[in-house]
Amino acid sequence: MIYATPEDWRAAPRKRVLLFGMSGLGKTHVSNLLRDAGDWFHYSIDYRIGTRYMGEHIADNFKREAMKVPLLRDLLMTDSVHITSNITFNNLAPLSTYLGKPGDPARGGLPFGEYMTRQEQHREAEIAALMDTGRFIDRAGALYGYDHFVCDSGGSICEVVEPGDPADPILSALSDVVLLIWIAGSEAHSAELARRFDKAPKPMYYQPAFLRAAWNEYLGANGLNEHEVDPDAFVRWTYARAMAHRQPRYAAMARHWGVRVTAEEVAEVRSADDFVELVARAIAARALERDA
């Protein structure tokens, strides 16, 4: 870790962290709070994916749909309109919509093959965005004069790394430049996240092997063909399995590469100073665990 002790962390003139964990546990909330403090640069992995690495895919998908409407088709063919996405740190709907859900096209579903193609595009984009972290740290300091840096990672970071591999190229590169911090949720948080997801299911990225296994199991258990699947029902069913799949991977990332804080502790953070002290306690706790 780049900060060996709580004292190293508190005294560091340049504090650099990456937050990871399930979506909805406070990563973006804390990142926004730190950015608003004035001397922290906020680097959003999902925003980088949706703008730099998948922006063209997203815009082309919008255009593909627009071409089905005669009026818009004529305007596009004559360069009379411009179609693009309006992704922000707090509104990633264009990226989510592009990823889509597999199943019945009449209910907004994608053919499973196309869905997997988009999943692979996301995997490549997420890796590239994560590997850009060091460059953005340098850019934040040299171009904008920020001393401190927070990377707000996507919930799927654990799907594109191998936490138990000491030579994992992504985690090796990240741990050289940031302190990795897992925001861990409780069973109550998991239940609340599942409730929110059930109310408004959204597309997500999953490891290909996990996703294919889930898809085949769902088809078999329900006696369905691909075009008969309710897209929302499938992603709801998959989400609960995804949480169980991801938890040990997050835990291994914290154990081998960083520190752990809880969502309850994060909810109590009201200022950058609060965050600094929370991380100092997490570093101290890790040292105690190692000495035990």
C-alpha positions, 0 to 999 in steps of 0.5 A: 500500500502507498500509505503504510501507517495512519501517520503516513496517510494523515501527513501525505501532501497528496492523498490518492484513493480508489473507492470500490464496492457495490453501487449504492453504498456511497462511492459517488456520494463520498467522491462528490463530497471530496470534490466539493471540498475544493482540493480533491479531483474526482475521477469517475470510471463509469463516466470515463467509460461512457464518454471516452471508450463507449461514447461512439457505441452509445451515439451510434445506437441512438442513431440506429434507433433514430434511423427507424423514424422517417423524419429523423432519418432524413435529418440525419442523412442530411446532417441536419441534426446532431445526436449524442449522449449527455452522460454526467457523473450522476446520470449514467443512463445512456451507458446503462441503456446501451448495455441493455438486457437480454430477452424478448425484443418486444419488451426491450430485450437484446439477442443474447449474442448482441448482449454479450458483444456489448458486455465485452465492449464494456469489459475492455472499456472498464480495463482501459479506464482503470489503467488511465488512473495514473495518467489522470492523477498526473493530469489533475496535478499538472493541469488543474493543481489538485493535490488530492485524488479520488477514483470512483470505480464502478461496481464491476471492478471486481469482475475485471481483476483477479484479486488473489493474483499478486501479479494482476496487472490492473491491481498492481498498476492501481496499488502503485498510485492509489490506496484501494478502499472497499466500502463493505455493506451489511446484510441489511444493505444487500437487502435494500440494494436488492429491493431498489434493484427489484423496483427499477432493474438496470443493466450491469456488467458481469464476467462472461462465464458467470453470465452464460451460466446464469443465462443457461440456468434461467432458460432451463429452470423456466423452460424458455427460449431466448426470445421468450425471456422477460428482460427485467425478470432475468436481470432481477434474478441475476442481480441476487446471484451477482451480489453473492458472486461479487462479495468474496471478490471485493473482500479479497481485493481489500485483503490483498490490495487495500483496506476496508470501511463499512457503508455505515461508517461512510454514511457518517462522513460529512467532510474531507477531514472526516474521510481522512480520519476514517481511512486512517482508522482503516489503515490501523485496523489492517495493521492489527489484522496482519499482526494478529 
